[in-house]
Amino acid sequence: MFFPKTRLISYGLLASTGAETFVSQPRSSWSVCLGWRRKAGILPSLEDLLFYTIAEGQEKIPAHKFTTALKATGLRTGDPRLKECMEMLKVTVKTTSDGALDRHLFKKCVQSNIVLLTQAFRKKFVIPDFQSFCAHMDELYVKAKNMSGGQVADYIPQLARFSPDLWAVALCTVDGQRHTVGDTKVPFCLQSCVKPLKYAIAVHDHGTEYVHRFIGKEPSGLRFNKLFLNEEDKPHNPMVNAGAIVCTSLIKVMNFMNKLAGNEYVGFSNATFQSERESGDRNFAIGYYLKEKKCFPEGTDMTSILDFYFQLCSIEVTCESASVMAATLANGGFCPITGERVLSPESVRDTLSLMHSCGMYDFSGQFAFHVGLPAKSGVAGGILLVVPNVMGIMCWSPPLDKLGNSVRGIQFCTDLVSLCNFHNYDNLRHFAKKLDPRREGGDQRVKSVINLLFAAYTGDVSALRRFALSSMDMEQRDYDSRTALHVAAAEGHAEVVRFLLEACKVNPVPKDRWGNTPMDEAVHFGHHDVVTILRDYHTQYSPQESTGDDKTNAEKNLDGML
């Protein structure tokens, strides 16, 4: 029994246009046999599937096309995890006349990093639709850029030299996806943004209990540089100057800073350090007060610690390198771009907790209420923002509001949480008005078989390549037991038929509920080119069906056609 080609519309396929559900099946699902026994050794490798995905039907992939496709996933060619792949790519391209890679050369380049690359192109990173998310971030950036107001900090002469027009945002996800916009390569000093980092290092080195023998955990309710201790004669928390000075006496830091940033730019501004020390009367007063109250560990040289404190405030970063630091906190202490464990889970948890309650000066309560994310600001204009288990962000713009926070940075953070359900207390299931970048786009209720058959129906080879790369079962059937090959054959999409047979190694002779094969469909609708393709595979894989009385209806009809 045959049905009109348009019968697929009744399955609701047209309603699923553009809604592609990427499912992750065990790789062994490729070898599931549906009434057909596959020969050993013909399953496509991940490298082959990746080649077919990027090549889009071409026999070679230009090197620039591969790197462009890679960047679209959020990965950078300079990612340390892709070092072997990129080095091999450079060497291999030099051996070609046109800078393009055939399947063999491509496989040679990617095989050392195939797991990471497959994750990227299967959209299995924490932000699946990364390009769309970046477009939203760019819009938020432009909106904040148009803001005016605020004053550049001038109590340290070096800070006053920065232009109020500088504005940058950089983000790094826990999977190492990167995006930057604005003046993201301009170095600036961490200032108070260093406080959560050195606290995390102290807890990592000594443990929570030891560190909090000397420092409290509560918001002070006072200005960050107040000469004031809590009832136990301890600094209120490590995010105010007194607590940060005591915390400084507990750590060795620069090696950690480099690891936090994935060995990206971490420098030092000696001019800022000298300015800090010359204008640091209040901090010297705090230091002597702390010494009087015996707040330091025994044997601490207070003046040396103050020097070290000023040095840490003068550590230089860029938005790009600082976003990796924030992402390391978001990633439980593992640096996303190196995979190295830098901090213990305990130190990260404690740091994020204190950033959430105390990180934004006298605006901490408001920020926790409206933004609901751990953050730390600094008088250089930076805001280190952490979306736990998702990403780290560094915003930088020198003009500050009256409370010492970046005007543009506060606006960006507020707009980010208004757009996306990143607030700590957003419900991830029922907050429909907000965007959830952690979910793939499209209608999640549409089953993978619908997407697969619709791609075959419309001849969308690009979608089929992505499905294959995601380990989708390319032989799955609808309730009539029709496969993508049935549909493609009925519609006359020769390229789809060839891809399913050659790249995906699907069964060339599946039967639907009426006993029809893809060959039957192609013959019935007169698609001679598809018949030719199927005939070769029909003979190759099912020779028993090609002779004598065992011939199918398709073959009998084919004999008449030929």
PyMOL commands that set and color helices and strands:
alter all, ss='L'
color gray80, all
select helices_A, chain A and resi 5-11+14-16+27-31+46-55+63-72+80-94+103-121+130-145+157-160+191-206+208-211+241-248+254-260+270-278+281-292+302-313+319-330+345-358+361-370+407-419+448-458+461-469+484-491+494-502+518-524+528-541+543-545+548-550+553-561
alter helices_A, ss='H'
color red, helices_A
select strands_A, chain A and resi 61-62+100-101+151-152+168-173+178-182+188-189+266-268+315-317+375-377+382-387+391-396+399-400
alter strands_A, ss='S'
color yellow, strands_A
deselect
rebuild
show_as cartoon
